[in-house]
Amino acid sequence: MKHIRIVMVRENMEDIPQYPLPEGYRVRLYRPGDKDTWVRLQWDFDSLVKGVEKFDKSFGYNLPALERRCFFLVAPDGQDVGTITAWYSQNYHGQRWGRIHWLGIVPEHRGKRLSKSLMTVAMNCLKVAGHRRAMLGTHPDRIPAIRTYLDFGFSPDMTGRNAEQGWKMVRETPLHNKNNQLTCN
């Protein structure tokens, strides 16, 4: 599938869905030195992620904020198995937006609604931090993630470059209409 980025937006922070963590799992905040953990997890999610360079580009300009905005999912055995960041975009459509950034769960722990639990944590963090709206970027082949984002009130932002093409790719993905759960017309 051609590498196209699509953007989704949520125009308000009202009525955020609340999904608790399954028993035994917990969330912890980023600590100094967690860069390697983040890089390892991202590599487990997507081998196309270029590790340290991607971390530095995404967060290097404001490392202290990670200690309030970057979360790690900890499995019952104490291993870090996922991450999400309640980040921000200073100038999206000329305004400051909250940003869901780098959500991922290692394959062995998927299918347990953990991404929804992490979304709850990150969206609540954005709201507490004073964000009035949120956005995120993803790719057309990430259908399970797109479903989660739709469940959290995000909708396609059709104003971006390649938006029509990207959302057409989503609609044409074989998993698109599994149980009629995903609509993005």
Summary of the structure (lengths in Angstrom):
residues: 185
radius of gyration: 15.8
end to end distance: 19.9
largest distance: 44.0
contacts: 541
relative contact order: 0.22
helix: 37%
strand: 24%
